[in-house]
Amino acid sequence: MKKLLPALFLFSLSSAPAQEHTSVQLRPFPRAGYRLLTGLSWPGPTAVQSKNYYLLTLFQSVPAVTTLLSTDTTLVRLTNARMVTLRTAGADCSTNSLCYIDRLRFSDAYIQAVSDRLGKLYTADNALGKLVAEHLLPSGTYQTLSGNSPKDLLVKAWQQDAAGINFAIGVYAAGQKPNYPAIDSISFSVSNKNYYQLVNAATTTIYEESKGTKLFFEPSLTAALRFLEMNEREQAADYEPMAETVNKAAVDRVKTLRWNDFAYTLILVPGAGPDEPAVPLSAMGMLRCRVAALRFREGTAPFLVVSGGNVHPYKTRYNEAMEMKRFMVETLHVPENAVIVDPHARHTTTNLRNTVRLMYRYGMPFDKPALTSTSTGQSQYITNGTLEARCRKELGYVPYRNGKRLSETEAEFYPLIDALQINPLEPLDP
């Protein structure tokens, strides 16, 4: 397959963040073939960390950076002070749950102090400069920030990760409302008079796990990961690494295709969650699969992408994408190597975004259109501007560009590279 993606030194026209969507920015294009680092114990919960907080994963995974940050006296002093507040939390906070939680989160002053220090430590030719050049820019994980200077990109990426950690702790420890409370809220009653006991035990565990660290972010990072674990909200790691597991047959087939034989790269089928916990696949999901399978058999595209996570009803054990794939393969007899799953998306915004990510990461053409195939109402919602506005509000960018409408249920879309940008406010599917 010919190389279809520009190299790192070229620039792309990317959709701009929400606050700047009236202008067009030039940003560096990520590097084709860049392999995301996944921490020390991939797969599993470490995938939750690397997908949500990629900069902090790099801080831990790149030895020269780890050494620089863990020996800087200013950052070590900040870290030691944080550990003291955790060690004394039991005596100071007693039965006050929010007191513990406030000690686990990053304060605004702490975030600013680290920001200032990272800015002073950065030089183009030291470990941090190489980190930006060799990982942050090539990965695309902070794509909407990549128009900044390298130093500012580093600082803003830190601030994004810190905000994401605070959000996860706020929702899954303090009980604050997530973006979609009906499906993503905390598992515990924070108003229960004994809830402080769980938070006290968690704080003690986090202190013990972080004791001795010299890295300024690890106590709060550990806190976010532990509360996601306790809430059984580690879905971001499900089925990872997908290119080697649930999508391996399709990924292997990507390398063999003649793309000029197809009008479209793929057909995206968004999930439709059932209302009843005992129902694995909704009637609407079945119907969407059937129509999309017809288009596949006509040779419209070489792949079907089924997209949807463990979403409806609250804490369902069924995964929309996996159930749709099973229906496609076992009932509709679509070849397994023609079905790609996105088992993480929780909204229509991320059905599109995650599909674009898979196109890029799996080496598919980025200059060909793809199709959405879904029910009439959702299809209109995708193309009439409503979803674009929602993407700007919830993601800060639009991950696709609409093309032609082909029917009541099918429409073209073109991928946009901003889809690689991590969303710090959706820890189940960042």
N, C-alpha and C positions, 0 to 999 in steps of 0.2 A: 504494500500500500504506500502510495507516495505521501511524503510529509506535507501535512495540510496546515500545521500550526506554526505561527511565527516564532522565531527565537526570542530570547529574553531581551536583547537590545532593541528590538522593534517596539513600537508603541501601538496601543489599541484605543479605539473610541469606546469607552465604557459608559454604561448608564450611571448617572451621578447619584450620590446619596440624596435622601429625601429633602434635606434643607437646601440642596443645590441643584435640584432636578430641572431647573430652567436653563442651565448651562451645560455644555459638554466639556468634559475634562479629558486630557491626554494622560494616560497612565501606562507604566511599563506592563507588558504582557507577560504572564507567568511562563515558566520554562516548560516546554513539552517534555513529558517523560519524567518530571520531578517526582520522586517517591517520598511521600510523607513519612516522617519519622513517627514511630508509634510507642516510644517509651521502652521500658526494660522488661515488661511482662505481657506484651501483646500476644494474643488478643485478650478479651475479657475487660474488666473494669478500666484498665489503663486506656482503652479506646475511648472511654467516656472522657478522660482527661485530655487526651491528645486532640480529640475532635472539638472540644469546648475551649481549651486553653493551650493553643499550639505554641505560643511564645514561651510559656512556662515549661512546657514539655521540652522545648529546645534548650532552655536554660539548664535543665537537668540532664539532657542527653548529649550535649556537645561539650566534651571535657574542658577545652580551653575557656569556654564561657563559664562553666561551673566553677572553675578555679578562680577566675577573675572576680565573680560575684561573691563567692564564699570567703574570699580573703580581703575584700575591701572593708576597711575599718568602719566607715560610715554605715554601710549596709549591715554589717555584723552587729553593730551597736543597736540598730533598729530591731534586728531579729531578736537579740537577747532581751530587749525591753518587752517585746511581744510575748516571749516565753514566760517572763515574770508574771505578766497579767494573767496568763493561762494557769500558771502554777498556783496562784493565789485566788483563783476564781471561786473555789468552793467556800473559802472563808469570807470573801468579800460579797458574794452574790447570794448565798444562802438559798432561799426558795424563789428568787427572782429569775425567771427563765430568760427574760430579755437582757438581763445583765450579763449572763453567760454568752448569749448570742452576739451582743455588741462587742465582746472581747474576741470573738471568732472572726468577725468581719473586719475588712480594711476600713479605717477611718479616712475621711477626706484628707486630713493632714498627713496621714501615712502615705496615701497614694501620691500626694504632691511631693513629699520628701523623697520618695523613691524615684519619681519622675525627674526631679532636679538632679539626683545623683546619677541616674542612667545617662542623662544628657551630658553631664560633665565627664563621665567615664568613656563615652563613645568617641572613637576616632575611626576614620575610614579604614585604617590598616591594622586595628587591633581586633581582638576576638569578637567584640560586638559589631564592628564594621563588617567583618567577614560573615557573621551570622545574618545580618540584613541582606548582604549581597548573595549569599549562598543558600539561604533558606526562606527568609521572610518574603522577599520579592519573587523568587522562582516558584514558591508554593502557591501563591494566589490566595492564601488563607486570610490575608488582610488587604484584599485587592482594592477595596474602596478607599483605603488609606494610602495607597501606594503612590499617589501623586505628590505626597509630602516629601521633604528632604529625607535622606536615610536616617538621620538622627531623630527627626520628628516622627518618622514612621515607627521607630523602635519605641519611643515614649508613648505614642498613641496606642500601639499594640499592647503595651503593658497596661495602660489605663483601661483598654477594652477588656482584657482578661480579668483585671481586678473588679471591674463592674459586673462581669459575668459571674465571678465567684460570689460577690455580695448578693447578686440576684438569687442564685441557687440557695444560699443560706437563708435569705429573706423568705423565700417561698417554702422551703422544705425543713426549716428549723423554726422560723418565726410565724409561719402560717400566713404570710402575705399572699395576695391574690396573684396567680400567674396570668398570662394573657388569656388563657382559656380555662377558667376554674372548673368547669363541668368535667373536664377530662384530665387535667394536669395538677390538681391541687394536692396539698399535703395529706398524708395518711393518718395523722394524729389530731387529736383535739387539743389545741394549745390552751384552751380555756380550762381544761381539766386541772384541778388543784394539785395533782401529782405529776403534771407534765415536767415540772422543773427537775424531777429525779432523772428522767431520760436525758435531758439537756446537760445536767451535771455529769452523768456517766459518760456522755459523748465527749464533753470537754476534757474529762480526765483521760479518756482514751486517745483523743487527738493530741493532748500534751505528751503522753507517753510515746506515741508514735513519732512525734516531731522532736522529742527531746534530743538535744545535741546538734540539731540542724544549724547550718550557717547560712542557709538560703532564706532570704527575707520573706518569701511568699509561701513557703511550705506549710506552716501551721494553718493558714486560711484555706489554701488549696486542699489540704487534707480534710478540713472541716466540710467544705462543699462536697467532696467525694463521699465522705461518710454519711452525710445526711441524704444524699441521693441514694446511697446503698440502703439505708434504714427505711427509706420510703419505697423501696423496690422500684426505683426510677433510673435504672441503668440501661434503658433501651437504646441509647446511642451506640452501645457496644454490640447490640444484637447482630449475629451472623457475620461479624467482622473476623478476618478480612474477607470481604465478599468476593473479590476477584479471585480468591483461592478457594472459596467454598461455594455458596449458593449461586454465584454468577460465573463460575469457572468455565463451564461448557460454552456459554455465550461469549465470554471474553476471548477464549481460544479461537472461536469462530470469527471474531472481528478481524483477526489478522489475515484471514483467507479470502475476504470478500473483494469483489470488484464493485466499488461504490457507484460507478457510473451506470450500473445495471438497475439502479433503484432511484425512484423520484424522491424518496424521503429516507432519512436516516433511521427513524424508528417511529412507532406508534405508541404514544403514552396513554395508558388507561388508568385514571385516578380511581382509588378505592371508594367504596360507599359502605360505611360501617353499619352493622346490624344494631337494632335497638335492644335485643334480648341477649343476655350473656351466654346462653347455650347455643346460639346460632353462629356457626363459623363464617359463613359467607352470605351476605344479604341478597335478596332477589335483584335489587338494582345492580349489585356487583356482578351477578351472573349475566344480566342482560348486557352490561357494558362489555364484558369479556366476549360475549358472542358476536357482537357487531364488530369489535376490533379484530377478532379472529377471521372474520370474513374478509376484511381489508388485507390482512396478512396473506391469506391464501390467494388473493388476487395479485400478489407480488408488489404491493404498494411500498413496502419497506421490509428489510430483512429481520427486524427485531420488534418485539412487543415489550414495553416496559410497564409492569404492573406496580403501582405505587400506593403505599399506605402502611402505617404502622399499627401497633396495638393501641387503638384509639377509642372506639365506641363499642360498648358502653364503658364507663369508668373502670379502669384496671382490667379490661378484658384479657383473657389468656390467648385470644386468637389474633393473629397478625393478618391484616388485610392483604398485603402483597403476597404472602406465602399461601394464603387460601386461594387467591386468584390464580396464582401459578399452578397450584394443584388442579384447579378446575380447568385451566387452559390445557394442561398436559394430559390429565387423566380422562376428562370428559370430552374436550374438544379436539384432542389428539394433535395439538400444536407441538412440534419438536421442542424438547427441553432446551436445546442450545439456541433457540430463537426467543426465549423468554428471559428477560432481565428483571430482577426484583429490586425495588427500592423499599425496604421494610421499615423505614424510619419516618417517612412524611406523616405529619399530623394535620395538615391543612392543605387547601388547594395551592396556596403560595409555595409550599415546599414540595408538592407534587411536581411543579414545574422546575423549581430550583434544583432539587435533588436529581432530576432527570438530566438537566444540563450538566451538572457535576459529573454524573456517570459518563455522559458523552465525552467530556473532556478527559477524565481520568482513564477511560478505556480506549482512548486513541481513535475515536470516531471523527468523521469530518465535522469541522466547526463552521463550514461555510454553506452547508446544505440545510434546507428546512426539515423539520420533523412535524408530526401530526399529533393532535390531541383527539381522542375518540372517547366520547362520554355521553351522558344524557343531555337532552336539549337545553335544559335550564342551566346546567353547569357549563356547557359549551358556550352559551351566550355570555355567561358571567365571566368566562376567561377572556373573551374577545371584545366586550363592549366598554372596556376601560375601568370597570369596577375592580377587577382583580389587580390591575396595574396600580391603582390608587392604594389598594390594601397592601400590596407589596412594598410600596414606598413608605407606608406608615409602619409596617411591622418588621420589614427587613432593612429598610433604608435605601433600597434600590429595586429595580425591576430586573429579574434574571432572564427575561426573554423579550423578543419583539414579535408582535403578531404579524402573520402573513395573510393569505387569502382564506376565505371561508369556502369549504368544499360542499358542505351539506348542513343540515340542522344539527348534526352531532359531531361533525369533524371540521377542524380548522388547522391551518399551518401555524407554526411558530419557529422562530430562529433563536438559537442560543446566544446569550450574552455572558461575557467572562466574569462579570461581577457576581455571578452565582457562586463562585468559589469562596466568597467572603463569609467568614464565620458569623453566626448570629449569637451574641452572648446572652440573649434573653430567652432562649429556648433550649435549656440544657438537655432535654430529651431528644432533640434533633437540631443540633446547632448548625 
